[in-house]
Amino acid sequence: MTGTIPIRVLVVDDEPIALAAHADYVRRLSGFEVVAEAQGMGAALAALNDSDVPDIQLILLDMNLTDGHGLDLLRRIHGLGLVPDVIAITAVREVHVVRSAIALGISAYLIKPFTFAAFREKLESYQSFHTVLTDRSQTSQDAIDRAMSALRPSGKLTLPKGMLPETLGAVVDWLRAAQQPASATEAAAALAMSRVTARRYLDHLVETGSAVKAPRHGSPGRPELEYRWSRTPGWH
């Protein structure tokens, strides 16, 4: 889909687990190269200004950063006269944030949690866009139309078989609001679903880097697994 030169990527996320997972996802795709990883806005700006880091062409950007907001980083990047493309990869769903990100020129917006297939489709769509508009001093209406269409593929992304977006959203909202790590049994009781179903959705969140799980110690018998949203501090 691209030539021999890979697209140079900066991954930005203040959660170490998500940062590592997204960087690993990029490395699994042909035609991309992770040239820097940044755990916050300051680290991202340092990477963009580091002469030892190859020119960054694409930023995968979380919106909630410990030292600032993704929108602020986008504004800083524009203020520096830099023009990398940006794909937002975040749990932020507020419409005003999405609209502001679009106004600031992001190429795509991917909401956590997501599957690797969804991640791959976003990046491969961007890859097609990048290919059409690379190494050209001038272009044509047809090329512009093809590039813009590449960012909006018609195919519908699907969750693993048997999983519903509405149910996944309910599990996400509940786990994010939880004040402490929770088990599949507790999730099932709160969300009026079977324990097996709750565990499947919770494990999906772990697989996509949006949650973590660990044994719950101190309970009698076989330790039960408990889950937490990956942004909940103070639990390891």
C-alpha positions as a LaTeX table, in Angstrom:
\begin{tabular}{lrrr}
\hline
Residue & $x$ (\AA) & $y$ (\AA) & $z$ (\AA) \\
\hline
Met1 & 0.00 & 0.00 & 0.00 \\
Thr2 & 2.99 & 2.30 & 0.61 \\
Gly3 & 6.49 & 2.49 & $-0.78$ \\
Thr4 & 9.61 & 1.34 & 1.01 \\
Ile5 & 9.69 & 4.29 & 3.42 \\
Pro6 & 7.40 & 3.68 & 6.44 \\
Ile7 & 5.19 & 6.34 & 7.97 \\
Arg8 & 6.93 & 7.68 & 11.08 \\
Val9 & 4.66 & 7.59 & 14.14 \\
Leu10 & 4.65 & 9.24 & 17.57 \\
Val11 & 2.39 & 7.54 & 20.13 \\
Val12 & 1.12 & 9.75 & 22.97 \\
Asp13 & $-0.74$ & 8.38 & 26.02 \\
Asp14 & $-0.19$ & 9.03 & 29.73 \\
Glu15 & $-1.23$ & 5.50 & 30.70 \\
Pro16 & 1.82 & 3.19 & 30.34 \\
Ile17 & $-0.25$ & 0.10 & 29.54 \\
Ala18 & $-2.19$ & 1.84 & 26.76 \\
Leu19 & 0.97 & 3.52 & 25.45 \\
Ala20 & 2.77 & 0.20 & 25.13 \\
Ala21 & $-0.28$ & $-1.53$ & 23.62 \\
His22 & $-0.83$ & 1.13 & 20.96 \\
Ala23 & 2.85 & 1.20 & 20.04 \\
Asp24 & 2.78 & $-2.59$ & 19.73 \\
Tyr25 & $-0.30$ & $-2.38$ & 17.50 \\
Val26 & 1.54 & 0.03 & 15.19 \\
Arg27 & 4.52 & $-2.32$ & 14.98 \\
Arg28 & 2.22 & $-5.12$ & 13.86 \\
Leu29 & 1.23 & $-3.11$ & 10.77 \\
Ser30 & 3.23 & $-2.97$ & 7.57 \\
Gly31 & 4.29 & 0.47 & 6.42 \\
Phe32 & 4.52 & 2.16 & 9.83 \\
Glu33 & 7.42 & 2.82 & 12.20 \\
Val34 & 7.18 & 3.96 & 15.82 \\
Val35 & 9.92 & 6.58 & 16.16 \\
Ala36 & 8.92 & 7.88 & 19.61 \\
Glu37 & 6.58 & 7.21 & 22.53 \\
Ala38 & 5.48 & 10.00 & 24.86 \\
Gln39 & 3.75 & 9.70 & 28.23 \\
Gly40 & 2.27 & 13.19 & 28.24 \\
Met41 & 2.18 & 16.55 & 26.48 \\
Gly42 & 5.62 & 17.68 & 27.60 \\
Ala43 & 7.25 & 14.48 & 26.40 \\
Ala44 & 5.40 & 14.73 & 23.08 \\
Leu45 & 6.62 & 18.28 & 22.47 \\
Ala46 & 10.15 & 17.20 & 23.38 \\
Ala47 & 9.99 & 14.38 & 20.84 \\
Leu48 & 8.68 & 16.71 & 18.14 \\
Asn49 & 11.55 & 19.12 & 18.79 \\
Asp50 & 14.25 & 16.45 & 19.20 \\
Ser51 & 16.71 & 16.61 & 16.30 \\
Asp52 & 17.61 & 12.96 & 16.94 \\
Val53 & 14.02 & 11.86 & 16.25 \\
Pro54 & 13.16 & 11.54 & 12.53 \\
Asp55 & 10.48 & 13.94 & 11.29 \\
Ile56 & 7.18 & 12.67 & 12.69 \\
Gln57 & 4.42 & 12.25 & 10.12 \\
Leu58 & 1.61 & 10.83 & 12.27 \\
Ile59 & 0.68 & 11.27 & 15.93 \\
Leu60 & $-1.61$ & 8.84 & 17.74 \\
Leu61 & $-2.98$ & 11.11 & 20.45 \\
Asp62 & $-4.88$ & 10.50 & 23.66 \\
Met63 & $-6.93$ & 13.48 & 24.83 \\
Asn64 & $-6.68$ & 13.13 & 28.62 \\
Leu65 & $-3.03$ & 13.71 & 29.53 \\
Thr66 & $-1.74$ & 14.28 & 33.05 \\
Asp67 & 0.12 & 17.46 & 32.08 \\
Gly68 & $-2.43$ & 18.93 & 29.68 \\
His69 & $-5.18$ & 18.16 & 27.22 \\
Gly70 & $-4.82$ & 16.71 & 23.75 \\
Leu71 & $-6.51$ & 19.77 & 22.27 \\
Asp72 & $-3.90$ & 21.99 & 23.92 \\
Leu73 & $-1.16$ & 19.85 & 22.42 \\
Leu74 & $-2.72$ & 20.20 & 18.97 \\
Arg75 & $-2.76$ & 23.99 & 19.37 \\
Arg76 & 0.87 & 24.00 & 20.51 \\
Ile77 & 1.87 & 21.90 & 17.51 \\
His78 & 0.17 & 24.31 & 15.12 \\
Gly79 & 1.80 & 27.23 & 16.92 \\
Leu80 & 5.22 & 25.70 & 16.33 \\
Gly81 & 4.52 & 25.51 & 12.61 \\
Leu82 & 4.60 & 21.70 & 12.61 \\
Val83 & 2.22 & 19.79 & 10.34 \\
Pro84 & 2.06 & 16.11 & 11.37 \\
Asp85 & $-1.21$ & 14.29 & 10.82 \\
Val86 & $-3.06$ & 13.25 & 13.97 \\
Ile87 & $-5.39$ & 10.39 & 14.84 \\
Ala88 & $-7.13$ & 10.78 & 18.21 \\
Ile89 & $-7.20$ & 7.53 & 20.20 \\
Thr90 & $-9.10$ & 8.24 & 23.39 \\
Ala91 & $-11.97$ & 7.40 & 25.71 \\
Val92 & $-13.22$ & 11.00 & 25.53 \\
Arg93 & $-16.70$ & 11.09 & 23.99 \\
Glu94 & $-17.80$ & 14.68 & 24.68 \\
Val95 & $-19.12$ & 16.22 & 21.48 \\
His96 & $-17.40$ & 19.56 & 22.04 \\
Val97 & $-14.03$ & 17.80 & 22.26 \\
Val98 & $-14.68$ & 15.81 & 19.09 \\
Arg99 & $-15.76$ & 18.95 & 17.20 \\
Ser100 & $-12.74$ & 20.89 & 18.44 \\
Ala101 & $-10.39$ & 18.07 & 17.44 \\
Ile102 & $-11.91$ & 17.99 & 13.95 \\
Ala103 & $-11.58$ & 21.77 & 13.67 \\
Leu104 & $-7.91$ & 21.41 & 14.61 \\
Gly105 & $-7.39$ & 19.02 & 11.71 \\
Ile106 & $-7.32$ & 15.48 & 13.05 \\
Ser107 & $-7.52$ & 12.76 & 10.42 \\
Ala108 & $-9.60$ & 10.30 & 12.48 \\
Tyr109 & $-11.10$ & 9.78 & 15.94 \\
Leu110 & $-11.04$ & 6.30 & 17.49 \\
Ile111 & $-12.88$ & 5.80 & 20.79 \\
Lys112 & $-11.54$ & 3.39 & 23.41 \\
Pro113 & $-12.10$ & 0.55 & 23.88 \\
Phe114 & $-11.56$ & $-0.85$ & 20.41 \\
Thr115 & $-10.40$ & $-4.02$ & 18.72 \\
Phe116 & $-7.14$ & $-4.42$ & 16.85 \\
Ala117 & $-9.24$ & $-4.71$ & 13.70 \\
Ala118 & $-10.70$ & $-1.24$ & 14.31 \\
Phe119 & $-7.23$ & 0.17 & 15.00 \\
Arg120 & $-5.84$ & $-1.44$ & 11.86 \\
Glu121 & $-8.67$ & $-0.09$ & 9.71 \\
Lys122 & $-8.10$ & 3.48 & 10.92 \\
Leu123 & $-4.38$ & 3.32 & 10.25 \\
Glu124 & $-4.70$ & 1.58 & 6.90 \\
Ser125 & $-7.27$ & 4.17 & 5.82 \\
Tyr126 & $-4.83$ & 6.89 & 6.83 \\
Gln127 & $-2.09$ & 5.01 & 4.97 \\
Ser128 & $-4.13$ & 5.18 & 1.76 \\
Phe129 & $-4.72$ & 8.90 & 2.31 \\
His130 & $-1.01$ & 9.48 & 2.94 \\
Thr131 & 0.03 & 7.54 & $-0.15$ \\
Val132 & $-2.20$ & 9.51 & $-2.52$ \\
Leu133 & $-0.92$ & 12.89 & $-1.31$ \\
Thr134 & 2.76 & 12.10 & $-0.75$ \\
Asp135 & 5.59 & 13.26 & $-2.99$ \\
Arg136 & 3.40 & 15.51 & $-5.11$ \\
Ser137 & 3.89 & 19.23 & $-5.62$ \\
Gln138 & 0.47 & 19.42 & $-7.29$ \\
Thr139 & $-2.51$ & 17.12 & $-7.42$ \\
Ser140 & $-5.84$ & 16.64 & $-9.15$ \\
Gln141 & $-9.47$ & 16.70 & $-8.09$ \\
Asp142 & $-9.64$ & 12.93 & $-8.55$ \\
Ala143 & $-6.63$ & 12.38 & $-6.29$ \\
Ile144 & $-8.06$ & 14.70 & $-3.64$ \\
Asp145 & $-11.40$ & 12.88 & $-3.76$ \\
Arg146 & $-9.67$ & 9.51 & $-3.43$ \\
Ala147 & $-7.56$ & 10.73 & $-0.52$ \\
Met148 & $-10.55$ & 12.13 & 1.35 \\
Ser149 & $-12.59$ & 8.99 & 0.67 \\
Ala150 & $-9.79$ & 6.87 & 2.10 \\
Leu151 & $-10.32$ & 8.50 & 5.49 \\
Arg152 & $-13.99$ & 7.52 & 5.46 \\
Pro153 & $-14.19$ & 3.84 & 4.46 \\
Ser154 & $-17.66$ & 2.48 & 3.94 \\
Gly155 & $-17.03$ & $-0.82$ & 5.68 \\
Lys156 & $-18.60$ & $-1.23$ & 9.13 \\
Leu157 & $-16.33$ & $-2.20$ & 12.00 \\
Thr158 & $-17.54$ & $-5.11$ & 14.09 \\
Leu159 & $-16.86$ & $-6.32$ & 17.60 \\
Pro160 & $-16.01$ & $-9.96$ & 18.27 \\
Lys161 & $-18.89$ & $-12.27$ & 17.42 \\
Gly162 & $-21.74$ & $-12.07$ & 19.91 \\
Met163 & $-20.70$ & $-8.75$ & 21.44 \\
Leu164 & $-22.94$ & $-5.69$ & 21.17 \\
Pro165 & $-21.74$ & $-2.05$ & 21.11 \\
Glu166 & $-24.50$ & $-1.01$ & 23.52 \\
Thr167 & $-23.53$ & $-3.66$ & 26.07 \\
Leu168 & $-19.85$ & $-2.84$ & 25.74 \\
Gly169 & $-20.63$ & 0.82 & 26.29 \\
Ala170 & $-22.58$ & 0.00 & 29.45 \\
Val171 & $-19.70$ & $-2.08$ & 30.82 \\
Val172 & $-17.22$ & 0.69 & 29.99 \\
Asp173 & $-19.30$ & 3.36 & 31.70 \\
Trp174 & $-19.80$ & 1.21 & 34.79 \\
Leu175 & $-16.14$ & 0.22 & 35.13 \\
Arg176 & $-14.92$ & 3.77 & 34.58 \\
Ala177 & $-17.23$ & 4.99 & 37.34 \\
Ala178 & $-16.26$ & 2.22 & 39.78 \\
Gln179 & $-14.51$ & 3.53 & 42.90 \\
Gln180 & $-12.49$ & 0.35 & 43.34 \\
Pro181 & $-11.56$ & $-2.78$ & 41.35 \\
Ala182 & $-14.57$ & $-4.98$ & 40.63 \\
Ser183 & $-15.12$ & $-8.63$ & 39.79 \\
Ala184 & $-17.16$ & $-10.10$ & 36.96 \\
Thr185 & $-19.72$ & $-11.19$ & 39.55 \\
Glu186 & $-20.11$ & $-7.61$ & 40.77 \\
Ala187 & $-20.34$ & $-6.29$ & 37.22 \\
Ala188 & $-22.99$ & $-8.88$ & 36.37 \\
Ala189 & $-25.10$ & $-7.91$ & 39.38 \\
Ala190 & $-24.83$ & $-4.19$ & 38.65 \\
Leu191 & $-25.58$ & $-4.52$ & 34.94 \\
Ala192 & $-28.21$ & $-7.28$ & 35.08 \\
Met193 & $-26.31$ & $-9.77$ & 32.96 \\
Ser194 & $-24.77$ & $-13.18$ & 33.48 \\
Arg195 & $-21.35$ & $-13.52$ & 35.07 \\
Val196 & $-20.04$ & $-15.22$ & 31.91 \\
Thr197 & $-21.20$ & $-12.30$ & 29.76 \\
Ala198 & $-19.74$ & $-9.72$ & 32.13 \\
Arg199 & $-16.41$ & $-11.53$ & 32.22 \\
Arg200 & $-16.28$ & $-11.71$ & 28.43 \\
Tyr201 & $-16.76$ & $-7.97$ & 28.04 \\
Leu202 & $-14.31$ & $-7.21$ & 30.86 \\
Asp203 & $-11.69$ & $-9.48$ & 29.31 \\
His204 & $-12.23$ & $-7.71$ & 25.99 \\
Leu205 & $-11.43$ & $-4.41$ & 27.70 \\
Val206 & $-8.23$ & $-5.95$ & 29.07 \\
Glu207 & $-7.25$ & $-7.24$ & 25.63 \\
Thr208 & $-7.71$ & $-3.79$ & 24.09 \\
Gly209 & $-5.65$ & $-2.09$ & 26.80 \\
Ser210 & $-8.59$ & $-0.22$ & 28.35 \\
Ala211 & $-8.64$ & $-2.21$ & 31.59 \\
Val212 & $-6.34$ & $-4.38$ & 33.68 \\
Lys213 & $-7.08$ & $-7.40$ & 35.82 \\
Ala214 & $-5.40$ & $-9.11$ & 38.76 \\
Pro215 & $-6.25$ & $-11.75$ & 41.36 \\
Arg216 & $-8.27$ & $-10.51$ & 44.33 \\
His217 & $-6.35$ & $-11.61$ & 47.39 \\
Gly218 & $-7.79$ & $-12.21$ & 50.82 \\
Ser219 & $-10.93$ & $-14.01$ & 49.67 \\
Pro220 & $-11.51$ & $-17.65$ & 50.67 \\
Gly221 & $-10.95$ & $-20.38$ & 48.13 \\
Arg222 & $-9.72$ & $-19.76$ & 44.63 \\
Pro223 & $-8.79$ & $-16.07$ & 44.13 \\
Glu224 & $-11.34$ & $-14.19$ & 42.06 \\
Leu225 & $-10.15$ & $-11.88$ & 39.31 \\
Glu226 & $-10.93$ & $-8.20$ & 39.65 \\
Tyr227 & $-10.86$ & $-5.52$ & 36.98 \\
Arg228 & $-10.27$ & $-1.80$ & 36.91 \\
Trp229 & $-10.31$ & 0.86 & 34.23 \\
Ser230 & $-6.69$ & 1.45 & 33.30 \\
Arg231 & $-6.89$ & 5.12 & 34.35 \\
Thr232 & $-7.92$ & 4.43 & 37.94 \\
Pro233 & $-4.85$ & 5.24 & 40.08 \\
Gly234 & $-3.56$ & 3.44 & 43.13 \\
Trp235 & $-4.13$ & $-0.19$ & 42.21 \\
His236 & $-1.61$ & $-2.59$ & 40.67 \\
\hline
\end{tabular}
